[in-house]
């Protein structure tokens, strides 16, 4: 098996004080309770607007189920 040539990385001690970014401590979450609440409310509002924009054809009964006819005032 061939031996690779020495380079600049062979002189770096393995237990030295310098470490790569991949070994850094993970960053703490930066979203607090107020921000999380705002995100959830914005998502719920977005879903509500989307459901409203879809119209009555996509209601709980589904698009293939006939809806009852609107009735007018009772005849005398």
Buried (B, 14 or more C-beta within 10 A) or exposed (E): EEEEEEEEEEEEEEEEEEEEEEEEEEEEEEEEEEEEEEEEEEEEEEEEEEEEEEEEEEEEEEEEEEEEEEEEEEEE
